[in-house]
Amino acid sequence: MSGFAVAAALTVAASPASADPETFCGVSSRGANVFAGNANTSCPFAMAVAETYHNKGQGSLAFSVLSPVTGQSYTMNCYNAGSRCEGGQGALVYLRH
């Protein structure tokens, strides 16, 4: 019976789903801390998003980013004064000042 209690405790501990952790990728040329927000986002792409966002005049208009990983361009949109950018193939980037 004690074996059953241990197994039940392990099942309960493992059942909550965990969100993708943010990964710190570096600091942009404008001083923003850049984070890849999920497993679909590489740090090289997150940094490219940050630099492109800064160079395109910022704002909330869609912009194209060339991925240094895939060699393809992806459309991204940034929200909340550029603090959250999403697009591409499920990419998520955070820029924090």
C-alpha positions as CSV (number, residue, x, y, z in Angstrom):
1,M,0.0,0.0,0.0
2,S,2.9,2.4,0.7
3,G,4.1,1.8,-2.9
4,F,0.8,3.1,-4.2
5,A,1.0,6.3,-2.0
6,V,4.4,7.1,-3.4
7,A,3.3,6.5,-7.0
8,A,0.2,8.8,-6.4
9,A,2.4,11.5,-5.0
10,L,4.7,11.4,-8.0
11,T,1.8,11.6,-10.4
12,V,0.4,14.6,-8.6
13,A,3.7,16.4,-8.6
14,A,4.3,15.7,-12.3
15,S,0.8,16.6,-13.6
16,P,0.9,20.5,-13.8
17,A,1.9,21.7,-17.2
18,S,4.8,24.1,-17.3
19,A,5.0,27.1,-19.5
20,D,8.0,27.6,-21.8
21,P,10.7,29.4,-19.9
22,E,12.0,32.6,-21.2
23,T,15.7,32.5,-22.2
24,F,17.9,35.6,-21.8
25,C,19.7,36.1,-25.1
26,G,21.6,39.4,-24.6
27,V,21.4,43.1,-24.7
28,S,20.3,44.9,-27.9
29,S,22.3,47.9,-29.3
30,R,19.7,50.2,-27.8
31,G,20.1,48.6,-24.3
32,A,17.0,46.4,-24.2
33,N,17.3,43.0,-22.5
34,V,16.3,40.5,-25.1
35,F,14.5,37.2,-24.2
36,A,13.4,34.3,-26.4
37,G,9.9,33.6,-25.0
38,N,9.4,30.0,-26.1
39,A,10.9,26.9,-27.6
40,N,10.0,28.2,-31.2
41,T,12.3,31.2,-30.8
42,S,16.1,30.9,-31.0
43,C,18.3,33.5,-29.4
44,P,19.9,34.6,-32.7
45,F,16.3,35.2,-34.1
46,A,15.3,37.1,-30.9
47,M,18.3,39.4,-31.2
48,A,17.5,40.0,-34.9
49,V,14.0,40.9,-33.9
50,A,15.2,43.4,-31.4
51,E,17.7,45.1,-33.8
52,T,15.1,45.2,-36.6
53,Y,12.5,46.6,-34.3
54,H,14.9,49.3,-33.2
55,N,16.0,50.1,-36.8
56,K,12.5,50.2,-38.3
57,G,11.4,53.1,-36.1
58,Q,9.5,51.0,-33.5
59,G,5.7,51.3,-33.1
60,S,3.2,48.6,-33.7
61,L,3.4,48.1,-37.5
62,A,4.3,44.7,-38.8
63,F,7.9,44.2,-40.0
64,S,10.0,41.5,-41.6
65,V,12.9,39.9,-39.8
66,L,15.6,37.7,-41.5
67,S,16.3,34.7,-39.3
68,P,20.0,33.9,-39.0
69,V,19.1,30.3,-38.2
70,T,16.8,29.5,-41.1
71,G,17.7,32.1,-43.6
72,Q,14.0,32.9,-44.1
73,S,12.1,36.1,-43.4
74,Y,9.3,36.2,-41.0
75,T,6.7,38.8,-40.2
76,M,6.7,40.1,-36.6
77,N,4.5,42.5,-34.7
78,C,5.4,44.2,-31.4
79,Y,3.0,45.3,-28.7
80,N,3.0,47.2,-25.4
81,A,5.7,49.7,-26.6
82,G,7.7,46.9,-28.1
83,S,7.9,44.8,-24.9
84,R,6.3,41.8,-26.6
85,C,6.9,40.7,-30.2
86,E,5.3,37.7,-31.9
87,G,4.9,36.2,-35.3
88,G,6.8,34.0,-37.7
89,Q,6.2,30.3,-36.9
90,G,5.0,30.9,-33.3
91,A,8.0,33.0,-32.3
92,L,7.8,35.1,-29.1
93,V,10.3,37.8,-28.1
94,Y,10.4,40.0,-25.1
95,L,12.3,43.4,-25.0
96,R,12.8,44.8,-21.6
97,H,14.5,48.1,-20.7
